[in-house]
């Protein structure tokens, strides 16, 4: 049954029909419901009172299907899961006096808390979606009608955006009471909600203090649940109690990662992995974040299976290094340092329909299936993450127009030197102007990013940032021109093929793979990042492999890919990787 777009039981509907007909004002109803069930301000105003009274009196029950709010990150926790979480907390002898549900939705966590914690004196629930506010209140009524002898704490369900709610007022009002923050914040990012024109967003701010391009191009985008969790920790970190929130795995990783700077007074940080497909029918890696408030700051988290409670691993900070598996990391930590070569990201153009081409029967064809005539000089072979499957790549299926040799370079030269290319770009200028990223603001026409001298290195060693493959690819020139990569790929470039081959042998070693698996998170949006790859100390890796093994790998690559690389440049390659300070000490020692 549904009333006011909210689910309601027959028991509650029958109760309200009789109860509301006896009272004429919503103020009196509010007082009676508070006295009987502990719910504050059941009706916000007379309009709500009259609407509900009319609905239950006439049994104006809606048969309209419930709206799908998944695009808002709204995945409601089923009653069984909410109850299992509350039961597990109760088994740990957690006995809260105050329950806070920051995004209470349909109220299943509140009802689970009422069922499992007998010490609760006050409950605070916040919810922006009005039908869920009604459903929470109906659910609480149903629980108490079914369990009339259960103690009834004071319950306040507030209809507002969580970003407008003052949690610190609760913190100040109840400084000594034991509390439990429990719930399931939205599994969505701020940019996603912004794209949906949602009003349920925090005030515009770079809350992680990202600098420059990072704040503009992606690192400034954050998960709403992460923002909410940090807001709650900020408000309640000095209170005795616990926090237990269902969030995406990436949120838990980020919170532990940021502990190095934030140093929130939270300890015993634990992650309980759930089956999101089973519980929510979504393919999102998620878990229960659990931690104790008002504790010595913890900088690591233990991961468990939620259902069996089996311990899986420990991740977090160790000697100023952030790792995904502390046990495995200790086996390969000697190669964790600074890469002697700078890892770079590929080209970012945000105009694939126009800039990315295929060669068909001697002609170029864009993604709009238009056959076009272009000069060859600005056309380069192009690889995406999905192309980096083989150990060596010499040819590409795609090509890209490279309009600049460095970021910010004027593109007016194209008109004079390459008129066909210029005319093609000019005809499609609206596509460039429609690019949403602010990085293109004030830049020359047809600008790209992720371009520099490094892009034109003939020999590259690359890896996909998106895929869970711990395998590096050697990218060779195509038609005597360097091959370009897109911005989902990372690479280091070399002028000598020998150096590139030595590097890929080191990077594809078992030691490197084991190390990478101990510091990467396979459920991350980008498994590999520049920061992570820069930790690969190739000089240290070279000490874990014998020259005999290097030579064996060179012979294998030469035979399989028709290369002619020798080991004769190995010593100069090693010397290239020795830090300048060490070279000077050797020279003057």
N, C-alpha and C positions, 0 to 999 in steps of 0.2 A: 504493500500500500504506500502511496505517496501523497503528501499534502505539502503545499508551498514548495514544490520541487524537492522535497526531502522524504526519505523513507521513514515510515512510522508503523509501529506495531498496532494490531487490533486492540491490544490491552491499553495502550496509551491513548489511542484515538477514542475509545469508549470512556476512559477516565476523564479526558479533557472535555468531551462533549457534556458530560454531567457536571463537571467541576466549573466550567466557564459559564454555564447557563445560570448558575446560582449567584454570580458576582457581576456587578455592572461596571466597575472601573478597573483599569489595568494596574493601578497602584495597589488596590486591595488584593488583586490576584497575585501580584508580585510578592506581597507580604505573606499571603497564605502559602504560596509555593515555597518560599524561603523557610517558613516555619515547618513545613511538612517534609521538604526534601533538601534543604540547604542551598538551593540554587538562587544566587543573587540576580536581580533584574531579569526575570524570565522574559518580560516584554520590555523593549526599549521605548515604546510609545504606544499611544492609543490605536494608531493605524494597524500596527502589528497585532494588537489584541483583537480588534474587530475582524481582521482578515482570518485569523486562526479560528476565532469563535464561529464565524460564518462557515468556514471550511468543514469543521468537525460537526457542526449542527446539520449541515446539508449533506454531509459525507461527500464533499467535493473532492473526491480522490482522483488524482491525476494518473492516467495510464501512459503518459509520455515517458519514453525511455530516458534514463539518466544521461546527462551530457558527458561527453568524453573530454576530460581535462588533462589527458596525458601530455599534450603539447606544452602545458604549463609545468611539467615535471611533477604532476599530481598523481602519485601512485599510492592509493589508500591502502594502509596496512590492514590485512584481514584480521578478524577477531582472534582466530587461533594463534597466529604469529604474535600479535600484541600480547596475548595471554601467556604464551611460552616465554616471551622476554621478561614479562613481569614476574613470572614464576621463578625463572633463573636468578633474577635479582633478589627475590625474597629468600631464596635458598642461601644467599650469601649474607644473610642476616641484615640486609639493608632495611631500615625501618624509618622511612621519611615522614616528617610532619607536614611538609609542603610539597605538593606536586606541581610542576610547571610543564605544560605542553605547549611549546611555542607556535606550532601550526597544527591545531588539534583535529582538523578535518572532520571526519564523522564521529570522532570521540572514542574510538576503540581503545586507545592507550589510556584514556582517562578511566573508562569502565574497567579495563584490566587492572589498573592501579587500585581502584575501589575494591576490586575482588581480592587482591593479593596483599595489600598493605593495611593493617588494622590500626596504624598509628597516625594516619593522615588527618590533619586538622583543617587544612585549606588546599584548594585546588584552583589553579589558574590556567585557563585555556584561551588561546588567541587564534582567530580564524578570519580570513578576509572574505571567504565565499559564503554568502548569507544562507543558502540552502544547507550547507554543512553545519552552520551554527544551530539551525533548527534541528538537524538530525542528531547533533551531539546532545542537545537538551532533551529531545525525545528519547534518546538512548539511555540517558541518565535516569529519566523518569521510569523507563521500562525496567531498568536494573533494580531500582528501589521498590517498585511495585511488586517485582518478583522476589525480592529479598527484603521484606518489610522490617526485619529486626537488625539489619546491617546499620552500623554507625554511619551517620550522615554528616560529613564535614561541610564547611562553607565552600561553595563552588561558584566561581566567577568565570563565565564564558564571554570574552570580549570580542565584538565584531569590529575588527580593524586590520589594517596592514601590520604585519610584524615589525616593519621598519618605522612605524609610527608609535610603537608601544614602548613605554619606558620601563625596561626591566630593572633599572637601578632603583626605581621607587620601591619595588618588592624587596630588593637587596637591603635598602635602608630600613624598611619597615620591619623586616624579620631578620635581624643580624645574627641571631644565635640558633634559630631553628634548623634542624636537619632537613635538607631538601633533596629532591630527585628531579632532574630535568630529563624528560623522556619524550620520544616522539619520532617523527619521520619528516624532516624538512624537504622542500621541493628538490627533485633531482634535475636541475636545469641551470644553465648559466645566465649571467646578467645580459649577455648579448642576445641570447635566444629570447628571453622575455622582452627585451627592448624591441626586437624584430616583430614580436606579436603585439606591440603597443600596450603591453601590460603596465598597469599603474603600480603593481606590487614589486617595486624595485627600490633598493637603497638609494639615497641621494648620490648624485654623480660625484664620484671621488676615486682617486687612484689609491685604494685602501691598502694595497701592498707596497706602495711607494716605488713602483717600477719607474725606471728612468727611460726617457727618450723613446727610441724606437720600440723597446720592449712593451711599453705601455700602450703604444699605438697599434702594434701588429699582432697582438695575441696574448702576451703574458699578462696584460692588463685585464683580460677577460677572466672571470672567476666564477666558480660554482656558488649559486645562491645559498646552498646548504653550508658551504664553508664560511661564508660571510655571517650567516646566522649563528653557527657554532662558535665562531670567534667572538661575536657580540655577547653571547651567553657566558663564555669563559671570562670575558672582560668584566662582566657584571657580577659574576658569582664565584670567581676563583678563590676568594678568601673565605667562603662559606663552607661549613661542614656539609658534605653531601656528595652526590654522584651525578654524572651525566651519562645518559644512554640514548644515543640517537642512531637511527638507520640512515646511512649516507652512502654515497658512491665510494668505492675504494680509494679513488684519487683524492677525495676530501681528507680521508684519514692520513694518507701519505703526506699531503701538503701540511696538515696540522702538525704532524711529528717533525717534518722538515723545518717548518717555521719556528718550532720550539727553541731552536738555537738562538734566534733573535728575540722571540716573544717572551720566553721563559715564564709562561703561565704557571701558576701554582697548581698544577695537576699532576698526579702520579698514577701508577698502576694502569697505564694506558694499554688497553687491549682491543683487539679487532676480532669479531666473530663473523666469519664469512657465511652468508646465506645463499640459498639457491633462488636467485631473482626470477628465473623463468618459472619455477614452481610457485613462488609466493606472489609474484606480480605479473607474470606472463610478459616479461620484458627481458631483452638481452643486454642487461647492464650489470657490471660487476659491482656488487654492493655488500655491505657488512654493517654490523652493529658496532658503533664506536662506544666504548665504555672507559670511563676514567674516574678517579677519585679527586674531588676538589679539596682545596686547602691543604695540599701536600707539597713535599719537596718536588721541584720540577723534574719530570721524567723526559728523557730524550730518545726513548726507544719504545717500541710497541711489540707485544707478543700476539701472534696470530693464531686463532683457533678455528676449528670447524664448529659452527653454531649448534649443529644437531648432535654430534658425538662428543663435543667438547675436547676433541683431540688436538693437542698442540702441534702446530705446523712449523713455525719458524719465528725468529725475532728480527725485526728490521729497525733501523734508526741510525743514530749518530754513534760513531766510534772514532775517537782521536781526530775529531774535526772532519771526518769523512762520513757521508751519508750512504748507507748500503741497504740492499733489499733482503739480504740473508747474512746475518752476522757470523754464523757458523761457517758457511762456505767461503765467505770473504776472507776469513783468517788464513785460508789455505793459499790464497793468491795475492794477498795485500801488498806484496813487495813490488808489484808492477803498477800500483796506484800512485801516480805522480803527475807530471805535466808532459803532455805530448810535445816533442820538439818541433813538430810541424803544425801549423794552425788549420784546424778543421773549419770548413766553410759550408754555407748553405747554398743551394742552387738558385736559379733565376726565379724571381717572382714577377709576374706580369699581369695577372688577374684579367686576362683577355684571351682566353683559350680559343674561342671561335675564330678569332682573327689571326692571332700570333702563331698558333700551332698548325702545322701543315703535314700533308703526306705527299709523296711523289707517286703519281699515277700516270703510267704511259708517257713518261718524260715531262709531265706537267705537275705543277703544285696545286693541291686541292685543300681548301680549308675545312674546318669542322661544320661549315654551313653547306658543304658539298659544292662550293663554288670553285670552278677551275680558274686559276689566275696566272698571270705572267709576271715573273719577278727576276731581278738580277740575282746571281748566285752569291755575291760577296757577303751579304748579311744573313745568309741562311746557314744554319748549323744543325748537325744531328742533335737529337734531343731525347733524353731518357727520363722516365718517371720512376717512382718507387717500384711499381709493378714490373718494370723492365729489368730490375737488378736481380735476376735469378741465376745467371751463369757466373762462373768464376772469371771469365774474360769476355768482354764485349768489344767487337770491332765495327759493328753496323747497327743502325737504329731504324725503327719503323716510322718514327716521327721526326719532324724538323721544327725549328723555331726561328723566328726573325729576331735577331739581336740588334737592337737599335742604338745601343750605347756600349762603350768599353769601360766606363766607370759611372757610378751613380752621380746624377746631376748634370752629365754632359749634355750640351746642346744637341738637338736632333735636326736642326735646320739644314745641316750638311747633306742629309738624305735627299732633299729636293734637287740638289745640283749634281750629286754624284750618282744617285740611283733613282731616276725619275719614275720608273715603273713601280718600284717599291713605295716611293713617296705617294704616288697617286692612289695606290691600293690602301695605304694607311689613312690617307686623307679622306677617302670615300667612307671609311669606317670610323671616322673620328668620334662619332656618337658613342661607339662601344667603349672607347677609351675614357670619354667624359663620364660614362655611367659607372665607372669603377668607384666602389664605395669607400675604399680605404683612404684615410686622410694622408697617407704617406705620399700620395701623388699630388696633393694640393701645392700649387706654386711651382711645380716641377715642369720641365720642358714637355712638349707634346710627345706622346708615344714613349714616355719614360718607363724604365723597368728598374727592379731592385735586385740585390744579390749578384751584382756584376762588378768585376774588377780585374786586375792583372791575373789574379788567381784563376779566373774563369777560363782563361786562354792557355793554361798549362796543357801541354799535349798529352800527358799521362796522368791519369787520376785513379785514386783508390776510393771507392764510394760504398755507401751503405744506405739502405732505406731507413728513414726515421719512423715509418709507420708500422712496418712488419716485424713480427717476432722471430726473424731469422738472424741468427748471430753469424752472418756470413758476409764477407766483403768481396767486392767486385773490382777487377782491374779494367778500366775503361781506356781504350786505345784510340788514336786519331782515326777519323773516317775521311777518306779522300784528302789526306794531308791537312785536315782541319780538326781542331779539338772538338770533342763532343761535349755538349752542355747538359746539365742536369736541372731538374725543376726544384722548387723550394721545399719539397718533402724529402729531399736527399741531402746527405752530408758527404763531403769529400776532402781529401788532401791532394794537392797537385805537385807534379814533378816535371823537370825538364829532361831528365834521363829515365829511360825505361828501366834501367837496372835498379835505380832507387825505388821505383814504383813496384817492381817485382819483389824486391827484398821486403818492402813494407807490407805487401799483401800476404807474404808468407808468414811474417810475424803476427799480423792481425788475424789470420785464419788459424793460428795455432790453438791447441787444446787449452793451453794456459790462459790465453786471451779470452777464449769462449767461456771458460769457467769463471774468470774474473767478471766478465760482462754480465753473466747470469746472476752474479752475487750483488750487483749494484743497480740492475735495471728492474723495472716493474712492468711485467708483461701486459698488464691491463691498462697501462698509461695510453693516453691518446697518441703520444709520440714515445715509443719505447726508447729511442735514441735521441739525444739532443747534443748540441755543441758542447755544453758544459760537461756532459757525461763523457763524451769522446775525448775531450781534452785531458781526461784523467789517465789515458792510455800512455804510459811511459814506454815508448818503443825501445829506448836504450836499455831499460831494465828487462823488457821482454826478450831482447836479443841475448841476454845472459842466461835465459832459461832454455835455449835451443842450441844444439851443437852445430858447428859449421857443416858437419857431415850431413845432418838433417836438412840444412838450408840448401846444400848442393843437390841433395836428392830431390827436393821440391822444385828446384830450378830445372833440373833435367825433365821432370814430369811435365812442367808447364811448357817447356820448349817443345817437347815431343807432341803434346796434345794440341797446342795452339800455334805451332809453327813459329816460335820465337827463337831468338839466338842470344839469349842472355847468359852472361858468365859471372862467376863469383869474384872476378878480379877487382870490382869496384866496392867490394864489401867493406874494406878497411876505411875507405874515404866516406862511405855511407855512415859508418859508425862514428867517425870523426865529426861528421856534419851534425850529429845528434848530441855531441858532448856540449854542455852549457859553456858559454864563453868564459865564465869565471874559472871553471875547472881547467879550461885550455890554458888560461893565463897562469894558473898555479903550476901547471905542468911545465910551461915554457920557462918560468922564472924560478922553479923549485930547485 
